[in-house]
Structure formats: C-alpha cells, structure tokens
Amino acid sequence: MSNWERKAVLFMDHTSKWDIANDCEAFVPFAMEWLRGAVEPYLILQVITEDSYTARIKNATPSFLEDLAVNPGHLGDYIKQHLGEVIFWRDIPKGTHVFGDLLSALSSAVVIPLTCKGQLRVILLGWSVPQLFDESFRVLLSMIKSRINSVLEQSSVQQDLHKTLDRFSAILHTVPQAIIFIDNSGFAGWVNERAAVLLELDRSGEHSPSELSAAMGALRAKLINKEDVNRQAAEIFNNPDVAPENWIWEISGTETRRYRVSSLPLKSRQLNGSLWMFEMLR
C-alpha cells in the first residue's frame, strides 16, 4: 500500500466518526485541517460563493487571506467544464484560470469543488514547489472530494428532516386535542403536551411502550362510564379499520371531564400502531 493509499484509508476512518448532524461550516474546515497535515500545501483555503458577484475566502492559510472578498467570475462555469471533478495543475496556467492573484508565485495547485445546500464552494490548495501529482495522489484527492460531498449531502438531508420534524411537532403540540401515538412494534410512542397532561406524564414527546401502556391503564381506571367505553372498545377490536364515532370517555377527578375519543390505525413501512385523539367537551 502506497503512502497516499494509507492516507486515503486514514481519511475515511477519521470522517466515519463525524456527526452528520453538523453542517458544512463545521465539516469542511475539519477536512481541510486533515488535508493540511496530509499533503502539506503552502496555501489552503475555501472559496465560498455568496452570489454572482461575490465570493468569500474562509479557513485560509496564509491567514492574511482570511475573509477576503473576491469576484467568483466564471467559477461555476469553469467547474462545470471539468464535470465537477478535482482539477490538478502541475503547472498553474498563467492568466487563464479564475483565481486571479490568489495563486501568484505558486507552482502547482489543486481545485476541489464542493456543494453544500446548493451553494458552490471550492477547496483550493497551492504549492510553491512543483508537484508531480502521481496517480495515487490523484486517487486520494478524488476520493476525499467524493467523501466530503457525501457527508455534506447526508448532513443536509438530516438537517432538512429535523426542520420538518420540528415543524410537525410544533403543529401537533399546538392543536387543541390530546394526541397519543402507541407503536405496536415495540418502539417508543409519542404524546403532545395536552396528552402528557391528560396521562400525567412528566413530559411530552417520546415514551416507552411500557410507560404509555401504564398511563393509558391508569386513565381507564378513572373512567366513570367504564361499561359504555368497554362495549365500544369491543366493537372497535372486532372492526379495527372503522374509526369509532361519538365515543365518549368520562374521567373522574376534582371535576368530571368528558372527552370525545378517536382511535385510528396507522400502518406504513415505518409505522405500525394507533393514533389516539382526546377532544375535551365543554
């Protein structure tokens, strides 16, 4: 195994432990720091496009380039011309590239194109001493580029998923009904804030099946109209695909509370359980 092949394995090992809940602002500098030690460039920086007229330099070595604003010019078109692949310059072309004076006085350079949340950015590496860029080195840099983009894509998907979950969770906590999901596959169930109060749980959100089963059992123990509820429950059990209508639960307490109750089966590739809704009647 060559030196570059060993470094490729090390990079994969280091990034396999990365928490994809972090975004590109954290992961790209992490990868650049590893690259700095592995390939020892004189210059390494990230060019982040902000719009058609402005790009910003970040995580720069030498540090005097940090936060410098540059004109991205035709950077996007240039990357597309190279099919988004890593660009290797053993000899930096004079006056024919898009990086202007950034690479002046350097001999060799590598351009690693990245995409994060639809935003083009590149990692730029430069050496003052001419580099050979043999085949194993090219494989290393291409693998690193693919790995970085893969992690960034996973991170973006996970963050979008969390945003969607947060929105739906906010909606479900706001509705006037107490909502309880009981999973039939042994996984945790879920309750909104009103259901947590109804079931006397310490918090909303996920709860184990045993917690929800015990809480529902305690709620049923407070039923005043237990016979009516049990009769309708038997009908639901015999015909589970039909939602109960006008199923009234009367709960004892300091004041008697009356709820219109619905129980709906939920079945999909990810879910197998029941959704309970308790609407308080005035």
N, C-alpha and C positions, 0 to 999 in steps of 0.2 A: 504494500500500500504506500503510495507516494505521500509526501508531506501535505500537499493540497487535499488529497483524499481524506487524510486523517483529520484535517481541519474541517472538511465538509461534515464528517461524522460528528465532530465536536459541536459544530453549529446546530445541527439537528437535535443533538442531546440537550443543549442549552435552551433552545426555543421550545422543546417539547414540554418544558415545565412552565411555560409562560401562561399567565392567566388571561384568557381571551376576553375577559370582561373589561380589560384595559383597552384603550383606544390607540390610534396611530401616533398620537402625540407622546405616548409613553413607549410604544414598542419600537418605532423606527430609531429613536436615539439609543435604545438598548442594543439593537442590531448594529448600529453604527459604531458603538463603543467596542463591540466584539470585533468588527471589521478592522477598526483602527489597530487593535493589537495583533490581528491575524495577518494582515497584508502590509502593514506599516507604510501607509501613504504619507507624503508630506502634507497634502491637502485632503480634507474630507469634510463635506458639508451637505446639507439638504436644501434643495431649492423647491419652495412651495408656491405654486401659482395661486394668487388671490383673485385675479380677474384677467381680462385680456391684455391689460397694460402693466400689471404689477406682479412681481414675484418677490418672495422674501427668503433670505438666507437664514437658516437655523442650524444649531448644533455644529458650528463652524470651528475647524482647526485649519489655519491660524485663527485665533479668536477675534482679530480686528475686523474680520469679515462678518461677524455675527450681526444679524438683524439688518443687514444691508438690503436696500430695495433695488431690484434690477428689473429690466424690461424683459419679459419672457419671450418677446418676439414671436418667432415661429417654432417655439419649443414643441408644442403639441404636434404640429405637422412633421417636425423632424423625427419625433418618437414614432409616429405612425409610419413614416417612410422605412423605419427599421423594424416594423412589425412588433413594436413593444419589447423587443429583445435587448439584452445588455449590449452596449456599444463599447468596443475596445479600440483605443487609439494607441498603437505603439509609438507613433509619431503624431503629435497633435497637429491637425491641419491648420495652417495659418490663415486666419481671416475667413474661413468657410464654415465655422460652426456657430452655434447660437449662444455660447457662453462668454463672448467678448473677452474682456481683460481678466476674467477670473482665472484663466489657465495660462496667463502670460508668464514667461520664464520657466514653465514646466515642460517636461519632455513627453511624458506618457499620461494617459488618463483613461478612466472607465466611467461610463454613464449607466446607472441602474435605474430604470423607470419603475415607478410605483403608482398605485391608485388607491386612495382611501376615501370612501364615501363620495365617489365620483370626482374627486379632486386629484389633478395630476401633480405629482411631486417626483423629484429625482434625487438619488444619492450620487454625488459627484466625488470621485477620487482622483488625485493627481500626484505624480512623482516627478521630482527634479532629475532623477537619474533614469535613463531609458529602461523600459521593462520589456521582457520577452513575451509575456502573456502566452505561455505554452498551453497545450490542450487541457491539461489537468487543472490549470488555473482558471481557464475559461469555464470549464465544467463547474468548478467551485462557485464562481460568481453567478453563473446562471442558476445554479441550484439555490443559492442564497436569495436571489431575486424572486424565484418561484415560492420559496418558503415564506419570505416576508409578505408577499402578496396574499398567500394562502391564509396566514394568520390575520392579516388586516381584513380580509373578506369575512372570516369567521367572527372576528370581533365586531364588525359592522352588523352582521346578521343578528348576533346575540344582543347587541345594544338596541337594535330596532325591535327585537322581540320583547326586551324588557320594557321599552317605551309603550308598546302595545298592551302588555300585561298591566302596566301601571295605569293606563287609561281605562281599561275594562274594570280593573279593581276599584278605581275611583268612582266609576259609574255604579258598580254593584254595592259599594258602601253608601251611596247617596240615595238609592231607591227606598221608598217607604216600607217595603216588605222585609221581613227577616228571611234570609236566603241561606239554605244549608245544602251543601253537596256531600253526599255519602258515597264513597267509592266502594264498589263490590269486589274489587280485585286485590284488596289488602293494602292499597296505597292510602296516603293521607287524604282526608276530606277537607272541606273549606267552608267557612262561615263568614258572612259580612258582620258589620258592627252590631246591627239590630239583632241578628241571630245569636251573637255572643252574649248579649244582654239577656235574651229570652232563655238561653240554655245555661245561663250563669257560668259561662266560661271566662277565663281570665284575660282573653284577648280574641280579636278577630284573626282571620287568616287560616292557615293550615292546622289541622289537629289529626291525631292518630285515629284509626277506626275504633279502638277501644274507648278513647275519650268521648267521641261522638256518640257511640252506642250507649255509654253510661249516661251521658247528658240527655239523650232522647228518652231513655228509660225513666230518668228522674222526672222529665217533663210529663210523660204519660202517667206517672204515679199521681200527678196533681190534677188529672182530669176529673171534672165533675160529671160530665156526660160520657163516662167510660164505655157504657154499653153501646150507645149510638156510634161512637168512634170505632169500637172494635167490630161492629157489624159492617160498617162501611169499609173498614180495613180488609175484612174477609172478601168483600166484593172486589176490591182493588187487587188483592192477591190472586183471585180467580181470573181476573181480566186485566193484567198489568199494563196493556197498551192503551187503555182508556183512562183519561185523566178524570179524577173524581170531581163532581160538581157540587157546590154548596156544602162542602164538608166542614162542619163547624166543630171547633175544639173549644171547650170552656175550661179555663185553667183557674184553679183556686189560688188564693193568696190574700194579701191585705184587702185587695179588691178583686172580684171576679173579672177575668179578661176573656174576651171572646175573639177567636181568630177564624178567618176563612182559610182553609189549608188546601194546598195543591201538592201533589207528588207526581213528578214526571220522570219517566225512564230516560237516561242519557246513554246512548251507545254509539261509539265510533272506534276508530283504530286506536285512539289514545285514551278514551274514556269508557267506563262501564260502571254505571251507578245510577243514583236517583237524585233529582233536584227537588228539594222541598221549599215551599214558599208559605210563609205565615203572614197574612194580612190582618192587622188588628181592626176589629169592627167597633165603631163608636156607639 
